[in-house]
């Protein structure tokens, strides 16, 4: 009786990593056993997973330039605390909604890292505004509320409502920051690197959300987010040669 032939590939040593993080086993077989490198459905999956992982890795540092700029200047001039609060609400809603729906971490993981960085920026705005105690209170209240939102005691309807509220929160948050930039005639201590990375990340998230979750509510949220981030990015370019010091000098 003839023995069954087991197909092997030069990528077999990496199969577990690829299948666990980048593609289902059927796509591994298509790419590395059948050498069908143009399999459309599998290409979509791999691109989506790759973008998701890239966004998550990038999110670990996306707001670090903003934090470093604030600490280096020891000033939060030009940054709106209300805008930060609304952004934090949107990030928290996305994170809670994704966890409640058991979406894959690759489809929302950056929200976790963005949350910690945004909270830090919120504290620094208060700290450099001479309100360190208020900043510490902000941290305590936020993490207390976060624990409640992520706990089983919070109904799914509340989490869904938070996610649905993301769109107006994002719009108002970005409009507040855009209005602050316009009134000041400059973008203050706003980090151009962080702004452009957020813009690029939200654009990429539109594709990964549609591909990995199929959730229209999250997809629309990222479309709105990309549009609003694009407005701030355009202002950064428009006010590129303007600064607080230069603005005061001309006045």
DABELBEL-V233841 format. One record per backbone hydrogen bond with DSSP energy under -0.5 kcal/mol. CO is the residue of the C=O (numbers start at 1). NH is the residue of the N-H. If there is no record, write none. Layout:
co=[CO;CO]
nh=[NH;NH]
This chain:
co=[4;5;9;11;12;14;15;16;17;18;18;24;24;25;26;27;28;29;29;30;35;36;38;39;40;41;42;43;44;45;46;47;48;49;50;51;52;53;54;55;56;57;58;58;61;61;63;64;65;66;67;68;69;70;70;76;77;79;80;81;82;83;84;85;86;87;88;89;90;91;92;93;94;95;96;97;98;99;104;105;105;108;109;109;110;111;112;113;114;115;116;117;118;119;120;121;122;123;124;125;126;127;131;132;133;134;135;136;137;138;139;140;141;142;143;144;145;146;147;148;151;153;155;155;156;157;158;159;160;161;163;164;165;166;167;168;169;170;171;172;173;174;175;176;177;178;179;180;181;181;187;190;191;192;193;194;195;196;197;198;199;200;201;202;203;203;204;205;206;207;208;209;209;209;214;215;216;217;218;219;220;221;222;223;224;225;226;227;228;229;230;231;232;233;234;235;237;239;243;244;245;246;247]
nh=[6;7;12;14;15;18;19;20;21;22;23;27;28;29;30;31;32;33;34;36;37;39;40;43;44;45;46;47;48;49;50;51;52;53;54;55;56;57;58;59;60;60;61;62;64;65;67;68;69;70;71;72;73;74;75;79;189;81;84;85;86;87;88;89;90;91;92;93;94;95;96;97;98;99;100;101;103;102;107;108;109;111;112;113;114;115;116;117;118;119;120;121;122;123;124;125;126;127;128;129;131;130;135;136;137;138;139;140;141;142;143;144;145;146;147;148;149;150;151;151;154;155;158;159;160;161;162;163;164;165;166;167;169;170;171;172;173;174;175;176;177;178;179;180;181;182;183;184;185;186;190;192;195;196;197;198;199;200;201;202;203;204;205;206;206;207;208;209;210;211;212;213;214;215;216;219;220;221;222;223;224;225;226;227;228;229;230;231;232;233;234;235;236;237;238;239;240;242;247;248;249;250;251]
